Amino acid sequence: MSLFRESLLDLHCPASLRCYLIPHSSASMILRLRWAGNFWYSRLMRLLFVADGRSPIALNWIRYFVERGDDVFLASTFACSPDLPLQELEITPVAYSARTGGPNRARRGASALRLLTALHHLLGPLTIPRAARKLRAFADRVRPDLVHAMRIPFEGMLAADAGGAAPLLVSVWGNDFTLHAPSTALMRHYTAWTLGVADALHADCQRDIRLSREWGLAPAKPTLVSPGGGGIQTAVFFPGSKPAPAPTVINARGSRAYVRNDVFFKAVPLVLERRPDVRFTCVALAQDREALRWVDKLRIGHAVQLLPLVSQGELADMLRRAQVMVSPSVHDGTPNSLLEGMACGCFPIAGDLESIREWIRHGENGLLVDATDPVALAHAIVQALENENLRRQAAGLNQQLILGRAEYARCMSRAREFYARIIAGSALSTRPTTAP
């Protein structure tokens, strides 16, 4: 595969026509012609990702290009050892990620994470120029066709400040505009700067495309809406062959500054008053100090199971055994765990957010609630548990949604075409290369 790539000749043809000479068998050559815009042509690429190399979301996306045979380089903002055959891995800490990304993160609880997030907003931008020099040197050495920064703070900000000759694609992750961007003057500055430098934008919901324009992304710059993790692996996440055997509610969001797990735990005893047979499963909260305190304070340990991080296969099995999943977030794009639950036939209850309404119609394929109101959340859980017809209807609708809009192979094929379009059409001469 690499020999094919190295011997491919891209000739200077008329603007509307691209010509390729491809070695075939021994001495014979094939002339391949294609019109610019026909992105079915799968030329291999040289890609530099700027991402958190620990993130399953980022790795699920990156894996597609590694397995396709592209030359993939990763500049990770956190120390990591991803199980991928990368061309090269460079650790590029930013916003104190070398100090805050350790194993104790899972134990801090949402309050500590909110404080840490506030400190990052205040001080994190100050670390960008130094980190950008390191990233710039790495990019100059590997000379990618495309740089893809996966989320704006701080990977996109870092890549924008590093500049370079390659076009820049930036991904927006659910809270970039609603939580992070307006938090401080420096965060506002670097968000706007990143969107000014970026050649293209990827988001997991239409809302963030709209917000990106408000934050300065030029109308002519191309955008893609597709799940942040690349989509759902339907060989892993699929409906069970039988209905869930017992009334089980699953919370798979873990501890995040914008997920109201306090509201979730307050809703549990309210649900148990009506349905004492219900059991609650919480993923990635086994060591969370606040979760442990809530379970103890509310005396709900008999009904709540706090689990550590689990594999994708284990999570899929849990989702198939649950009747209801909850996602009590106050900021979000399209949560991957929400799509995974929908793919497994689990009935979704989520915070009533604009981005979530792109996937869930209240009362049809899920329920939307005020994520700050434990009574409303408890009422929705009981309603879903006691309405089997609603759950069955939602499972069918959600299966169609996942297959049509979130299936991994289909989504990543569109991403590959998007990459090719950016590489082919980027006006590199107009891009700023250093921050003002």
Buried (B, 14 or more C-beta within 10 A) or exposed (E): EEEEBEEBEEEEEEEEEBBBBEBEEEEEEEEEEBEBEEBEEEBBBBBBBBBBBBBEBBBBBBBBBBEBBBBBBBBBBBEBEBEBEBBEBBBBBBBBBBEBBEEEEBBBBBEBBBEBBEEBBBEBBEBBEEBBEBBBEBBEEBEBBBBBBBBBBBBBBBBBBBBBEBBBBBBBBBBBBBBBBEBBEBBBBBBBBBBBBBBBBBBBBBBBBEBBBEBBBEEEBBBBBBBBBBBBBBEBBBBBEEEBEEBBBBBBBBBBBBBBBBBBBBBBBBBBEEBEEBBBBBBBBBBBBBBBEBBEEBEBEEBBBBBEBBEEEEBBBBBBBBBBBBBBBBBBBBBBBBBBBBBBBBBBBBBBBBBBBBBBEBEEBBBBBBBEBBEBBBBBBBBBBEBEEBBEBBBEBBBEBBEEBBBBEBBBBBBBBBBBBBBBEBEEEEBEEEBE
